[in-house]
Amino acid sequence: MSSELSHLDAQDRPRMVDVTDKPESHRRALAEGFIRLQAETCQLIAENRIRKGNVLLIAELAGVQAAKQTAQLIPLCHPLILGKIAVTAELAEGGVKVSAEVKCTGQTGVEMEALTAASVALLTVYDMCKAIDKTMEIGAVRLLQKTKTPV
């Protein structure tokens, strides 16, 4: 691992990495996360009885929206034209699992967009269920895969 931080200039000031000379590649990233919920909360989600609406569907939409806003949220991220954003929120043993896949053709990767999508989808589940479940815990948000294929 390099000891040089790519987001700092010679005077240790933050800067966006210059990717101008990098060739375009097909980029893909896959991230996931999990929110632990009480069994009763999972049952209410399964029966679509959460008063704020369809938790899984709204979480997926929130994740898509979040991926598109990543450059506005993370100061040194490049704004990207995203070709695909797919967010899946599903009930799993003990909570909700979220997966996010993001693709683009560009000069820099999409891992931050995938991680942002998964994180915001989980936060949306939290927001929608906070009135009934005081024990929720978000965790295990991680990048599963990132790939770069020459155009």
Secondary structure, DSSP 8 states (H G I E B T S, - for coil): --SS-TTB-TTS-B-----TTS--EEEEEEEEEEEE--HHHHHHHHTT--TT--HHHHHHHHHHHHHHTHHHHSTT-----EEEEEEEEEEETTEEEEEEEEEEEESS--HHHHHHHHHHHHHHHHHHHTTT-TT-EEEEEEEEEEEEEE-
